[in-house]
């Protein structure tokens, strides 16, 4: 009895049967090819399989047996797979691409489709509304609000997806400001666009501002006031507008406070010779300053009350600087002067960083070797009252000798 070796779904079958001449087993191929019946016998199964594959290739019009595959994919799916394999020949990379699409790619594609309907003005309006209720410091909120409004106003009401790194770079180059100011604009725009990329919004897939950089010049050492200029500044503040600006200058000169920290100062912050600066009123987390005797003496001199009352102080401020006969006003020069003298007196990067609310790296780069030991000793002896000044001149109670002007020396002679 003849026995079928191959399955019925094949076009050519291999049948095993005994030879009618010799009685030995043989393998016969049966099937049809282009209307011609094929019946061929072979002494071994291996030769019969090889011949069957050849006939199958001729029937399907294929050139290689590798192309003959059983699959459950549709024709469209097979075409898509062939296109993918032509672009990514490595099967491992195809698996990685599929995994990326399932975990992240599909979400990013959907976000891109959603972002096509979001315009820059609409996104900025939502960001500013969120910013009002955010836990950021008031100073950070004001900075972001101002710079984001400028960014959106000058960029125009464009679709959010059309915002590219090239457009942002062109906008920054058109800004007629310093490199530091342009970098601050870039940081604010990047914070806004990062918010657009967050999961709750998903207005953007990637932050286009993340690839933008502003070339900054090498940072020069901070400028500070000399000892004589500090003395003239304190004297002028005493004589101008009833000492309206004296407290804010004292807090910067002897407390190393930033201008907005000094403006937010309240007398209740001084407890047992220490001043506590809360994080909301500072650029850094909450810190405590050990008030120097000179600072406490000047605060007593200033009396109670706000640092600077409300109103327009521009004319009075200019009048005070004119009385002090100073060179052009140095931005943050008061604080830089204080930190430089504090470091020269204590000689510790860690203590100075904690006192000023900076990192040790900044202290090392900006405030090292800005003054001499003698100048710093005289600086911390600038007491406001005559009794303290007399003790400083006499060197009593360990107080450093106070510098005497050349005119006073001539009069003493």
Secondary structure, DSSP 8 states (H G I E B T S, - for coil): --EE-S-TTSSSEEEEEE-TTT--EEEEEEEEETTEEEEEEESSHHHHHHHHHHHHHHHHT-S-GGG-------HHHHHHHHHHHHH---HHHHHHHHHHIIIIIHHHHHHHHHHTT-BHHHHHHHHHHHHHHSSS-HHHHHHHHHHHHHHHHHH-S-BGGG--HHHHHHHHHH--S-HHHHHHHHHHHHHHHHHHHSTTT---SS-GGGG---------------HHHHHHHHHHHHHSTTTTTHHHHHHHHHH---HHHHHT--GGGEETTEEEE-GGGSSSS-EEEE--HHHHHHHHHH-SS-SS-SS--HHHHHHHHHHHT-SS--TTHHHHHHHHHHHHHH--HHHHHHHHT--HHHHHHHSTTSS-HHHHHHHTT--SSHHHHHHHHHTGGG-------HHHHHHH-
